[in-house]
Amino acid sequence: TLAAALDYELIEKEWFVTGNVNPIYFSDDFEFQDPDVQLKGIEEYARGVYRLFDQKTSRAEIISTVVNITTSTPEKPIITCTWRLSGNVN
């Protein structure tokens, strides 16, 4: 059920490029880190994503959002999302 809800929201809101993230999916101590950026909090992440991508040209194509049955356990399900980003960055 959660994978289906995430899939729907990711397709509709393209939050990987828009920053239009539903905060209910994230803990209060959410942190993001890549080689260039380190952020704390989902709101800071969302603002950063919005500023990073050109909103007129960028798209997030969601290929699949599924429960990963090979690595999940009933106590700790793992959801895997596969996506493709396109467009321009600012």
N, C-alpha and C positions, 0 to 999 in steps of 0.2 A: 504494500500500500504506500509506504514512504517513497520507494523508488518511482512509482507511478506519479505521485504528487510532485516530486522533484523534477521528473521528466517534463511534466506539464509546465511548471513554472519556468524551467530553464528554456524551453521552447518559446513560450509566450513573452518572457521578459528579457531573454538573451543577456542575463546578468554578467556573463563573463566579459562582455564589452560595454554594457550600459551602466553597470553598477546598481541596477534596480533589483537589489537583493532582498529577499524576505528574511528578516533577522530571526524568525522563529526556528530556523534550521541550524543556528549557530549558538555556541555557548558564550557566556559573558566574557570568558577569557580567551576568545578566538584570537589567534595570531597568524599572520601571513609573512612568509619569508621566501625570497628568491635571491639570486646572486646580486641584484641591484637594489632591492627594496625590503624593508622590514617594517611591518605595521602591527599595531595592537588595536583590536576592536573591529567589528564588522562594518560600522559606519565609516571609519577611516579608510578601510579597504574599498568600500563602495564608492566613496568620493574619489579615491585614487584611480580606480578603474574608469570612472566616468571622464576624468581629466585626461587619462592616458590615450583613450581611443577616440578617433574622429567619429562622432555620432552619426554623421551623414553617410559614411561609407562602410563602417565596420559592422560585421555580423558574426553571430555565434551559432553555428549549425550543430545541433545536438544529434549525434549519431545513435547513441543508446545510453540509457540509464537503467541498470539492472542490478539485482542482488547477485553478487559474485559467489556462486555456489561452491567453487573450488577452494576458496579461502575463508568462507563464512562459517560460523558456528551458530546454533540456535541462540546462544547467549550473547554473541557479538557478530551480528550480521554486517557484512561489508558491501556497500553500494559502490559500483564502479560506473563512472560517467565518461564516455568517449565523445569528444567534441572536436570541431575544426573552426578556427577563427580566421576571418578574412577582413580586409579593409586597410585602413591607415592608422598610424599612431601620431599623436601630436608631438 
